Amino acid sequence: MAGGAPGIRAEAVGNDVGPPLSRPDRLARLESLQFDVLVVGGGITGAAVAEEAATRGATVALVERDDYAVGASGHTSKLLHGGLRYLAQGKVGLVREALHERSRLLGQLDPAWVHPIPFLLPLDGPLSSRLMNRFGTWLYERLAGGYRLGPRSILDRQKVLELVPQLEPRGLHGGVLYWEAIVDDVALTLFRVESAARAGALVLNHVEALASERETAGGFRVRVRDTLTRREFEVRCRSVVDATGAWMGRVPILSENAPRLSPSKGIHLVFRREKLPLHVAVVLAGPDGRPTFILPTGSLLVMGTTDTAYDGDPGDVRGEPPDVEYLLGVLRRGFPTVPFSLEEAVDVYAGVRPLLGASASTTSELSREDVEAFDPNGAVAVAGGKLTTHRAMARRAVRLLPIPQGGPTPGGPPTRIPLPSLQDEPGALSMGTELVARLLRAPRPEDWERLRIRVKNAMTVEQAETLEDVLDRRLHALNRREPGFEAVVRAAAEAMATQSGGSTESREEAVRSYLERRDHEFAHLKGGNHG
């Protein structure tokens, strides 16, 4: 499945100008050329580092073992936010930076797939808690300054119940309305990959870094494997960046001073929006006081997240019955007249956050700040942080690299790079999510044709190589448990086979493997008492 890479043209790694390079051509250049910087990890941080370094004139390659945004970057709460709760931890600088970065991203990203939305914070509980929430949101707005997205409002009890009539009325004294933004985290990561490619970086998914060796004359040889063909070869580079998040250290890159991580698992539940037709996002406190979010996005509601220590393989993370019970309990207490259950969830997804430090009593107390570590040989590791602050993280990491440290070079990415294939109707999380939703309800013939076009674009422009790449990320399907989803899987597989010339046997094997993986992810949840 040799799709073209977005924006990767010959001038990025050669002398002539030509059409986008095929995957075999990109692999050949990865093997034959020497790069100033090799970035390992294709999440939001790695993509941003590659873009930042390339815009400064460095020759850059990026490799990702699986697919872009396959880890934490594609399993977030879908928020661009400052982190209101971090004010209680005294992280004023982190919140201010995140609020400013949020505003910059809103100015850069296509408005079709990032949406400012009001958040309702109910004022309940003891007076001290209500006063703290009012003060916290006031300070939050002041820190945003001219970067705020909308005015903060104090609502009385009646106004809150008019806005969200399903909300638990007992103990409710009013609410605060403030503004954040919802973004398709996968689309944002693909946007960064696209931006890096347009700036000249050579970007490749499904290429795994296996080992790193320092050369006596300086620089590195990094052994990699094309996971689609299993062929191994070496990449030569002057410096290397470990941006693998929760996988950090699996390939030794830093000789010393590697960041110490305390990975945290977060899960989310997804429901049809008709279950609770919200027009604002709602913030509810869990039994441990941790805030959870209920976000209306197009035809869906996304609810999360949990925050628990995780010491397993980040690639095997999944929701567990206690995680689901925690979130369902928050929903039932917050909306007692709405009968939420696991059986009605159309998806459950989980990710691992690469949090820093190990001194806090719970992972929810760990820092959401980032750290950049380096050694004199030219190796850098970057970890921690938040989706919202990924650009600032990347800038700090690139400053440690032995490359030119001036501003962006002429001909770098424009201020805004619209990706037509990711645009959608206002209020929707992503084009793919809503397209899948229509196909599951009352599809029209043109919807199936639109799916075929979307799959072709994913393969030829966005480097989708597997059925999982297409469904889980380019379509960003968050409704995988709905009746009829198997027909969508088969249609996507058929469109891929048409584009690549795959056999009927390989297509059926891909469908079977995908559906088995989906069913396996949910089977172990049925043992809990989910109502």
GIFENBEL-V28419 format. One record per residue. N is the residue number from 0. RES is the residue in one small letter. PSI is psi in whole degrees, 0 to 359 (NA if undefined). D_LAST is the distance of its C-alpha to the last C-alpha in Angstrom with 1 decimal. Layout:
N,RES,PSI,D_LAST + N,RES,PSI,D_LAST
This chain:
0,m,78,43.9 + 1,a,81,46.5 + 2,g,158,45.3 + 3,g,149,47.4 + 4,a,137,46.4 + 5,p,122,46.0 + 6,g,357,49.2 + 7,i,108,50.6 + 8,r,172,54.2 + 9,a,331,57.2 + 10,e,345,58.4 + 11,a,324,55.4 + 12,v,19,56.8 + 13,g,206,60.2 + 14,n,333,63.2 + 15,d,167,62.8 + 16,v,132,60.5 + 17,g,187,58.6 + 18,p,168,55.4 + 19,p,142,52.1 + 20,l,144,52.2 + 21,s,166,50.5 + 22,r,315,48.3 + 23,p,322,51.1 + 24,d,320,53.5 + 25,r,321,51.2 + 26,l,321,50.7 + 27,a,318,54.5 + 28,r,324,55.1 + 29,l,323,52.5 + 30,e,326,54.5 + 31,s,336,58.0 + 32,l,161,57.9 + 33,q,139,57.8 + 34,f,150,55.4 + 35,d,320,55.7 + 36,v,132,51.9 + 37,l,121,49.3 + 38,v,127,45.7 + 39,v,115,43.2 + 40,g,120,39.6 + 41,g,34,38.6 + 42,g,191,35.9 + 43,i,324,36.6 + 44,t,312,38.8 + 45,g,319,40.9 + 46,a,320,41.4 + 47,a,322,42.5 + 48,v,315,44.9 + 49,a,318,46.4 + 50,e,313,46.9 + 51,e,316,48.5 + 52,a,320,50.8 + 53,a,322,51.9 + 54,t,343,52.7 + 55,r,4,55.0 + 56,g,2,57.0 + 57,a,152,55.7 + 58,t,126,55.2 + 59,v,140,51.5 + 60,a,146,49.3 + 61,l,133,45.5 + 62,v,143,43.7 + 63,e,129,39.9 + 64,r,322,38.8 + 65,d,255,36.0 + 66,d,156,35.5 + 67,y,136,35.8 + 68,a,20,32.7 + 69,v,338,30.9 + 70,g,225,29.9 + 71,a,328,28.8 + 72,s,337,30.8 + 73,g,10,28.6 + 74,h,40,25.2 + 75,t,185,25.7 + 76,s,7,24.2 + 77,k,33,26.9 + 78,l,139,28.8 + 79,l,108,32.5 + 80,h,163,32.5 + 81,g,337,34.6 + 82,g,70,31.9 + 83,l,319,31.9 + 84,r,342,30.3 + 85,y,345,33.1 + 86,l,324,35.5 + 87,a,339,34.2 + 88,q,3,35.2 + 89,g,15,38.7 + 90,k,58,38.4 + 91,v,317,40.5 + 92,g,318,42.4 + 93,l,315,39.3 + 94,v,316,37.8 + 95,r,315,41.1 + 96,e,316,41.6 + 97,a,321,38.1 + 98,l,319,38.7 + 99,h,320,42.1 + 100,e,323,40.8 + 101,r,315,38.1 + 102,s,317,40.9 + 103,r,320,43.0 + 104,l,321,40.3 + 105,l,329,39.8 + 106,g,338,43.5 + 107,q,323,43.6 + 108,l,153,40.6 + 109,d,128,40.6 + 110,p,350,39.0 + 111,a,339,37.3 + 112,w,26,34.6 + 113,v,129,34.3 + 114,h,114,33.2 + 115,p,142,33.7 + 116,i,140,30.9 + 117,p,141,30.6 + 118,f,132,28.0 + 119,l,121,26.8 + 120,l,102,26.6 + 121,p,142,25.6 + 122,l,102,27.9 + 123,d,186,26.2 + 124,g,194,26.4 + 125,p,160,29.9 + 126,l,320,33.1 + 127,s,320,33.9 + 128,s,320,30.8 + 129,r,320,31.4 + 130,l,322,35.0 + 131,m,319,34.2 + 132,n,323,31.9 + 133,r,317,34.7 + 134,f,319,37.3 + 135,g,316,35.3 + 136,t,328,34.9 + 137,w,313,38.5 + 138,l,321,39.7 + 139,y,315,37.5 + 140,e,321,39.3 + 141,r,321,42.6 + 142,l,327,42.1 + 143,a,326,41.3 + 144,g,232,44.6 + 145,g,356,45.8 + 146,y,5,42.9 + 147,r,153,40.3 + 148,l,341,38.4 + 149,g,168,38.4 + 150,p,143,39.0 + 151,r,139,36.8 + 152,s,141,36.1 + 153,i,124,35.1 + 154,l,144,33.2 + 155,d,175,33.0 + 156,r,317,29.9 + 157,q,318,30.7 + 158,k,321,31.2 + 159,v,316,27.9 + 160,l,335,26.0 + 161,e,325,28.2 + 162,l,317,27.3 + 163,v,82,23.5 + 164,p,341,22.8 + 165,q,354,19.0 + 166,l,145,19.6 + 167,e,118,19.0 + 168,p,337,22.5 + 169,r,129,22.7 + 170,g,1,25.0 + 171,l,129,25.7 + 172,h,350,29.5 + 173,g,204,29.8 + 174,g,166,29.4 + 175,v,134,31.3 + 176,l,122,31.5 + 177,y,175,32.9 + 178,w,139,33.2 + 179,e,194,32.1 + 180,a,145,32.0 + 181,i,137,29.6 + 182,v,151,31.1 + 183,d,107,30.3 + 184,d,325,30.6 + 185,v,315,31.6 + 186,a,323,34.2 + 187,l,319,35.5 + 188,t,316,36.1 + 189,l,325,37.8 + 190,f,317,39.8 + 191,r,320,41.1 + 192,v,315,41.9 + 193,e,316,43.8 + 194,s,319,45.6 + 195,a,317,46.6 + 196,a,318,47.9 + 197,r,331,49.9 + 198,a,354,51.4 + 199,g,358,52.7 + 200,a,148,50.1 + 201,l,114,49.6 + 202,v,135,45.8 + 203,l,125,44.2 + 204,n,171,40.7 + 205,h,37,40.1 + 206,v,116,42.9 + 207,e,131,42.1 + 208,a,128,44.3 + 209,l,320,45.1 + 210,a,154,47.8 + 211,s,133,50.0 + 212,e,129,53.7 + 213,r,139,56.1 + 214,e,146,59.5 + 215,t,329,62.6 + 216,a,2,64.0 + 217,g,150,60.8 + 218,g,187,57.7 + 219,f,154,55.0 + 220,r,120,54.4 + 221,v,120,50.7 + 222,r,131,49.9 + 223,v,162,47.3 + 224,r,130,45.9 + 225,d,110,45.1 + 226,t,347,41.8 + 227,l,327,42.3 + 228,t,348,45.7 + 229,r,11,45.6 + 230,r,138,49.0 + 231,e,148,49.8 + 232,f,177,52.3 + 233,e,146,53.2 + 234,v,131,52.9 + 235,r,135,55.6 + 236,c,155,54.9 + 237,r,330,56.5 + 238,s,159,53.3 + 239,v,142,49.6 + 240,v,125,46.4 + 241,d,106,43.2 + 242,a,41,40.4 + 243,t,4,37.8 + 244,g,234,35.3 + 245,a,345,33.1 + 246,w,3,35.4 + 247,m,137,38.4 + 248,g,350,41.0 + 249,r,324,40.1 + 250,v,109,43.5 + 251,p,120,45.9 + 252,i,309,47.5 + 253,l,137,48.4 + 254,s,338,50.9 + 255,e,171,49.8 + 256,n,29,47.8 + 257,a,141,44.6 + 258,p,143,41.7 + 259,r,122,39.4 + 260,l,150,35.7 + 261,s,84,32.5 + 262,p,144,29.9 + 263,s,133,26.6 + 264,k,135,23.4 + 265,g,132,21.5 + 266,i,158,18.5 + 267,h,146,17.4 + 268,l,145,14.7 + 269,v,130,16.2 + 270,f,163,15.2 + 271,r,141,17.5 + 272,r,334,19.4 + 273,e,339,19.3 + 274,k,323,15.7 + 275,l,91,17.4 + 276,p,72,21.2 + 277,l,149,22.5 + 278,h,356,26.2 + 279,v,156,26.2 + 280,a,149,24.3 + 281,v,136,22.5 + 282,v,123,22.6 + 283,l,144,20.1 + 284,a,136,20.6 + 285,g,175,18.2 + 286,p,338,18.3 + 287,d,8,21.3 + 288,g,353,23.0 + 289,r,133,22.7 + 290,p,140,22.6 + 291,t,155,20.1 + 292,f,139,20.9 + 293,i,111,19.4 + 294,l,121,22.1 + 295,p,124,22.9 + 296,t,100,24.9 + 297,g,239,26.2 + 298,s,4,23.6 + 299,l,161,20.8 + 300,l,129,19.0 + 301,v,128,19.1 + 302,m,129,17.2 + 303,g,177,18.3 + 304,t,171,19.5 + 305,t,172,19.1 + 306,d,89,22.4 + 307,t,150,22.7 + 308,a,144,25.8 + 309,y,127,26.2 + 310,d,15,29.0 + 311,g,190,28.3 + 312,d,122,29.8 + 313,p,334,28.9 + 314,g,346,29.0 + 315,d,8,26.2 + 316,v,143,23.7 + 317,r,165,20.1 + 318,g,146,16.7 + 319,e,160,15.3 + 320,p,317,11.9 + 321,p,325,13.1 + 322,d,314,14.1 + 323,v,317,10.9 + 324,e,322,9.2 + 325,y,309,12.4 + 326,l,319,12.4 + 327,l,324,9.0 + 328,g,319,10.1 + 329,v,316,13.4 + 330,l,316,12.2 + 331,r,324,10.4 + 332,r,323,13.5 + 333,g,326,15.8 + 334,f,74,14.7 + 335,p,341,13.1 + 336,t,357,13.9 + 337,v,114,12.2 + 338,p,83,8.6 + 339,f,140,7.8 + 340,s,161,5.5 + 341,l,324,7.3 + 342,e,335,8.5 + 343,e,350,10.3 + 344,a,132,12.0 + 345,v,350,15.5 + 346,d,155,16.5 + 347,v,124,16.0 + 348,y,154,19.4 + 349,a,150,21.0 + 350,g,166,24.5 + 351,v,121,26.8 + 352,r,134,28.9 + 353,p,72,32.4 + 354,l,156,32.7 + 355,l,151,35.9 + 356,g,169,36.9 + 357,a,20,35.5 + 358,s,345,36.4 + 359,a,155,33.4 + 360,s,333,30.9 + 361,t,158,27.9 + 362,t,335,27.9 + 363,s,343,27.0 + 364,e,352,30.5 + 365,l,156,32.3 + 366,s,139,34.7 + 367,r,12,33.9 + 368,e,168,37.6 + 369,d,165,39.3 + 370,v,143,42.1 + 371,e,124,44.9 + 372,a,150,46.8 + 373,f,163,50.0 + 374,d,165,52.8 + 375,p,345,56.5 + 376,n,351,56.2 + 377,g,15,54.3 + 378,a,140,50.7 + 379,v,142,48.0 + 380,a,139,44.3 + 381,v,131,41.9 + 382,a,167,38.4 + 383,g,204,35.9 + 384,g,190,35.8 + 385,k,160,33.5 + 386,l,317,33.3 + 387,t,328,35.2 + 388,t,20,38.1 + 389,h,326,38.7 + 390,r,317,42.2 + 391,a,320,43.3 + 392,m,314,42.2 + 393,a,319,44.1 + 394,r,318,47.2 + 395,r,321,47.3 + 396,a,317,46.9 + 397,v,331,49.6 + 398,r,340,52.0 + 399,l,351,52.1 + 400,l,147,53.2 + 401,p,64,56.9 + 402,i,168,57.1 + 403,p,137,58.7 + 404,q,22,57.0 + 405,g,195,58.3 + 406,g,179,56.4 + 407,p,143,55.1 + 408,t,154,57.7 + 409,p,143,59.0 + 410,g,9,57.1 + 411,g,186,53.7 + 412,p,144,50.5 + 413,p,169,50.8 + 414,t,318,49.0 + 415,r,129,46.4 + 416,i,94,45.7 + 417,p,139,43.7 + 418,l,95,41.9 + 419,p,328,41.9 + 420,s,345,39.5 + 421,l,358,36.8 + 422,q,157,37.5 + 423,d,184,35.1 + 424,e,150,34.5 + 425,p,138,34.2 + 426,g,348,30.7 + 427,a,150,29.3 + 428,l,313,28.3 + 429,s,160,30.5 + 430,m,315,32.4 + 431,g,316,30.6 + 432,t,315,27.1 + 433,e,327,28.1 + 434,l,315,30.3 + 435,v,319,27.4 + 436,a,318,25.3 + 437,r,321,28.3 + 438,l,335,28.7 + 439,l,350,25.2 + 440,r,278,25.7 + 441,a,74,29.3 + 442,p,144,31.6 + 443,r,159,35.3 + 444,p,325,37.9 + 445,e,337,38.8 + 446,d,320,35.3 + 447,w,324,35.7 + 448,e,321,39.1 + 449,r,323,37.8 + 450,l,316,35.4 + 451,r,319,38.5 + 452,i,319,40.4 + 453,r,319,37.7 + 454,v,316,37.5 + 455,k,316,41.3 + 456,n,320,41.4 + 457,a,322,38.8 + 458,m,320,41.0 + 459,t,338,44.4 + 460,v,323,43.9 + 461,e,14,40.8 + 462,q,23,41.2 + 463,a,127,38.1 + 464,e,337,38.9 + 465,t,167,35.8 + 466,l,324,33.1 + 467,e,319,30.6 + 468,d,316,33.1 + 469,v,306,33.1 + 470,l,313,29.4 + 471,d,335,27.7 + 472,r,307,30.5 + 473,r,323,33.1 + 474,l,340,30.6 + 475,h,51,27.9 + 476,a,118,25.2 + 477,l,26,21.8 + 478,n,47,20.3 + 479,r,350,20.6 + 480,r,4,17.5 + 481,e,148,18.6 + 482,p,139,20.3 + 483,g,354,24.0 + 484,f,329,23.9 + 485,e,325,25.9 + 486,a,325,28.7 + 487,v,318,28.9 + 488,v,314,29.1 + 489,r,320,31.9 + 490,a,319,33.7 + 491,a,318,33.7 + 492,a,320,35.0 + 493,e,319,37.7 + 494,a,322,38.8 + 495,m,318,39.1 + 496,a,322,41.1 + 497,t,320,43.4 + 498,q,321,44.1 + 499,s,348,44.7 + 500,g,23,46.1 + 501,g,158,43.5 + 502,s,163,43.6 + 503,t,321,41.2 + 504,e,315,40.4 + 505,s,324,39.5 + 506,r,314,37.4 + 507,e,324,35.4 + 508,e,320,34.9 + 509,a,318,33.6 + 510,v,312,31.1 + 511,r,315,30.0 + 512,s,317,29.8 + 513,y,313,27.8 + 514,l,324,25.1 + 515,e,318,24.9 + 516,r,315,24.4 + 517,r,312,21.6 + 518,d,324,19.8 + 519,h,323,20.6 + 520,e,329,19.1 + 521,f,339,15.6 + 522,a,318,15.9 + 523,h,348,15.5 + 524,l,342,12.2 + 525,k,346,10.5 + 526,g,344,11.2 + 527,g,166,8.9 + 528,n,87,5.8 + 529,h,11,3.8 + 530,g,NA,0.0
